[in-house]
Amino acid sequence: MTAVPVTIGRAPQAPADAAPADLGAGLVDTHGRVHRDMRISLTDRCSLRCTYCMPEQGNEWLARTSILSTDEIVEVAQTAAALGIRTFRLTGGEPLLRTDIVDVVRRVAAISGPDGPVEVAMTTNGIRLGEVLPDLIEAGLTRLNISIDTINREKFAALTRRDRLDDVLAGIAAAAASELTPLKLNAVAMRGVNDDELVDLVEFAMEVGAQLRFIEQMPLDSGHTWDRDAMVTREDILAALSERFGLEPVPGRGGAPAEKWRIDGGPHEVGVIASVTAPFCGACDRLRLTADGQFRNCLFSLTEYDVTTALRAMPADAAPSERSGVIAGILQACVHGKLPGHAINDPSFLQPARGMNAIGG
């Protein structure tokens, strides 16, 4: 395995003499979408090797020197909060591999924006969750998503190339027993892998008091082997679940990525994130910050906005207001450049060079 800096379609930076950004302007793109959610990737490394995400060996990891420090993450998050970001979701790779994860949560959770304290959520594979969850909650973590694509031991080992199902289940049990509600479990639906297990996954989620959210497989694998014709669609998922459950649509989705259905009259619900067959771009309020400090305005964007280089090039004695102005300018440029949609279904669509682990979920 090697570690290399990644440079993909980065947008040019604002000139040094550019006017400082207006923190009161917020984060509204040219299509009127107000941005309130930011996904912050803490690392591109992971304790699993899921076949739809990365190869088992030969991964080119981001150079450690390019990874944002906790101070830099907090500095960016403070400016983003001042511009209206209300929720920060910590992702990876696997965020729990970050040795200072509790400190990151504590310091981000201490940030307040115009509407008050921000919310800190996390998406994890759950493997280390049992040992660190109490500290994460004490530090200010408020919401949790755990990824689990199968509860079959042989399938899990084949899919993730690691025999760690017991660790994931222990993490889910710890989360289910905690105060973090609603607990959400994420499962990528894959033909010939777990499409015969969709009902079982929902029943498992209901048993532990969690909400299962199925995700259509997206073109974000590092090997670029995604095949649209082979994917399990939203309609396939709903058809399979309808054979076992009564499903009633839950209104009021807003900007949430998942459509939800009430199961057999409630109280349990199931969600579907159909980024491919039923895109929700028109209501998207999310931005992303990669582990090496690149703003992305879409999961499928081919352009990144480099905040790391700009911050590290500033004089050591630069005033905090000057630094926040630089961050705000780059972030607002990122929002301004956001397209109406991801165009997955357009013949001209190009898959991002980064895999999902290097973008951040």
N, C-alpha and C positions, 0 to 999 in steps of 0.2 A: 504494500500500500504506500502511496506517496501523498505528499501534501503540496498543493500548488495554489497560487492565487488564481481566482477566476475573474475573467473580464469578458462580460457579455453585453454588447450593445449599450454601453453606459452613455448616458446623456451628458453633453458638455456642461461644465459648471458655470454658474453666473460669474461675470467678471468681478474682480476684486473691488472695483469702485461702484458696483451696483447699489441701488438704493436699498436700505434695509427693509425686510419684509414687515408687513402690518400684521401684528399678532391678533388684532381685532377682526381681521378679514375672514377668519375661519377657513374651513377646507371644503369649498363648494366647487365642483367641477363645471365644465362648460355645458353640461347637460342637466344642471340643477341638482345633482345628487350631493347631499351633505354627508360628510364622512365623520363617523363617530367611533369606529372600531379599528384597532391596529394589531396585527399579528407580528410578534417579535420572535424571530428565530434565535435561539441561544447557541446552537451548534448544528453542524451538518452531520455529525456522527450519530450512530444509532447502535443499540445492543442487539437488534435484529437485522435480518437481511431479506426482507419481504421481496418476493420475486417480481411484484409489480412496481417496485420502488428502486431497487439497486442490485447490482450483481453481488455474488457471494464474496468474490475476491477482486483485487485490482482497482478498488475505489480510489479516486483521486480526491483526497480531503482538502478542505480549505486550509491554507497555511495558518498556524496558530497565531502568528503575528498579525494576521488580517482580521481575526475575530474581535469584535467589539468587547471592550472591558466593561465591567459593571458600571463604572463611572460614566462611560460613554453612553451606555444603554439608558441610564437614568437621565442624563443630559438631554438625549433625544426625546425620551418619554415626557419630560417636563415641558419641552416646547410643544410637542404634539398635544398634550393635555391643555396647554394654554390656547391652542388653536381649535379646541373642541372635541378631541378624542376622549371618550368616556370609558372605553373598555380596552384593556391590553390583554391579549391572549399570548401566553408564552408557549412556543412550539420548538420543534427541531426539524430534522433529526429527532433525537430523544432529549428533551430538556433536562431530565433528571440526571443525565451524565455530566452536567455542569456542576463542578464541585462547590460553587458558591450559589447554588440555586436558591437556598433559603434567603440569603442576603439579597439576591436579585428581587425576589418576591417582596421582601420587607421594604426595600427602598422604593420600588415602583408603587406599592400599595400606599405609601406615605404621600404620594403626589395628589394634589388637588387641582382641578380646573375651574372654569367659570361656573360649572354646575355642582361643584363640590368634589369630594374624594372620588378617585377613579376606581374602577373595578378591575381585579386581576384574576384572569382565568388561565387554565392550562390544558393542553392536549398532550397526552403521554401514552406510552405503551404499558405503563403500570408496573414494570418489572421492579423498580426500586421504591414503589409507592408506599408499601407497608412500613418501611423503615423511616421514611421522611415525612409522611403525611401530617403527623401531629405538629411538627415544626413548621410546615408550610401553612397550615391553618392558623397557627399562632402568629405567623408573619403577615397574614392578611389575604391568603388565597381564598377566593369566594366561589369559584365554579370549576368543574373538572369534567373533561372528556377523556375516556379511555378507549384506545383502539383495540378491537378484538374481532378478527374476521372469521374465526371458527372456534368451537369448543370441543372439537375432535382432536385428540392428542396427535394422531398420525398426520392428519391434515396440517395441524399447526406446525409440526416439525418440518414438513415438506414445504409449506408456504413461506415460513420465516427462516428456514435453514438453521433453526436453533430450537432445542428442546426446553422451552421456558414457559410452557403453558401454566404449570403450577404457580410460577412466580406472578404471572399476569392475573390469574384467578385470585391469588392472595391479595394483590393490589386492589382488585375490584371489590373483594370482601371488605377490605379496610375502608375503602371509599364509601361503600354502601352503609357501613356502620357509623360514618362520620356525619357532621352537620352540613356537608356540602350537598345541597339539593337544588334543582334536580340533577342527579347523576346521569350523564349521557354516555352511551357506548356506541362507538363508531365501527361500522363494518363495510368494507368495500365488497360489493357483490360481483362475483366472478364466475363466468360460465365454466362448468366442468371442475370447479374448485369447491365452492361453497353454495352454489345455487340450489342444491338439494337440502340446504340447512337453514334456509331463511326463517321458517317457522320456528325451528329449534332455537335459533338465536333470539327471536322475539320472546319466546317462552322463558328462556334463561334470563333475559333482561327483566321481565316481569317478576320472576322469582326473587331477584336481588333488589327490586324496587328502582330499577333504572329505566331510562328511555332508550330504545334501540334506534339508531339512525343509520339507514343504509345509504351508501354513497355509490353513485355510478362511477365505474372505473374511468379515469381521465387520462389524456395523453401527457403524462408527467413522469414516465419511467425513464431512468437514465439510459436504458438500452434502445429507446425509441421503437419498441415492438408493439405498441398499442394498436389494436385492430377494432375499429368502430363496429364492424359487422359481428364481432364476437362478444361484444359487451352485453351485460345484463342491464336492461333498460328499466326506467321507472315503471313502465306498464308491465314488464315481466315481474317485477318485485310485487307490485300491487295485486297482480293476478294470482301469484303464488300465495300471498298472505290471505287473500279473499277466500281461498278454499278452506281456510281454517278459522278465520276471524271475521266478524262484522266490522267494517271500517267506515267511520264517519268523519268527513273532513273537519278540521279545526280551523275556524276563521281567524283573521287577524295576524297573518304572517308577517307583515311589515317588511323589514329588510333582512329578516332571518334567512339563512341559506336553505333551511329544511322546511318542506311542506310537512304538515303533521296530520295524522288521523287518530281519532279516538277508537280504542279497541273494545268491541263488544259493549259499547255504552259507557266505558270508563271504569276506573279512573286512569288506566294505563293508556299510553299513546305510543305511536311509532312514527318515525320521520323518514323522509326520503330527500336526499340532496341530489337533484337531477341536473347537474351542471351541463350535461351534454344534450339530453333530449328535451329538457324544459328549463332553459337558462333563466336566471333571475337577475341578469345584469342591470335591468332598468331600475332596480331598487338597491343595488349594491352600495354599501356604505363602508367598505373595508379597504384598508391599505396594508402593505407588508414591509417589514424591515428584515433583511436577511442577516445572517449571523456575521457577515463581513461588512455590514453597514451600507447596504444598497436599498433604497426605497423602491418599491414596486407598486404600481397602481392596479395591477390585476395579476391573478395567479398565472395567467398565460401570457403575460407581457413579454415582449422581446426587448424592451428598453428598461434600464435601471438608472436610478439617480443617486450618484455617489456622494454620501455624506461623510464617510470615513476620511477620504483624501482631503476634503475641505477642512474638516476639523483638525486633523493632524498637521496640516500645513499652516495653521494659524499660530501666531506668536504665543509663547507661553504666558505672557502677561496680558493677553487679550481679555477685555472685560466680558463678564458673563452675558451681558446684554448683546454684545457684538457676536458672541458665539451662538446665542439663541437666534439672533437675526439671520445668521448664515443657515442654520438648520431650518428655520421657518421658510426661508426663500427656496431652498431645495425641495422641501416638502410641498410647498404650494406649486412649484413647477411640476412636480410629479402628479399632483392632483389635476392641474390644468391640462396635462397631456393624456389624461385618461380617455380611452375610446368608449363609444356607446356600448360595445359588447366584445366578447372574446372571439367571435367568428369561428368557433370550432367546426360549425357545419358549413362553412364556406370552403370551396375548393382551394382557395389561396392560403388557408390556415397553415401556419408553421409552428411546430412544437417548440417550446422553449428549450434552450440549450441545457439549462440546469434541470436536474431531476428534482422530484418533490422534496427529498431530504435536504437539498441545498437551497430551496426556496423558503420552506417553512410552511407547515400546514395551516 
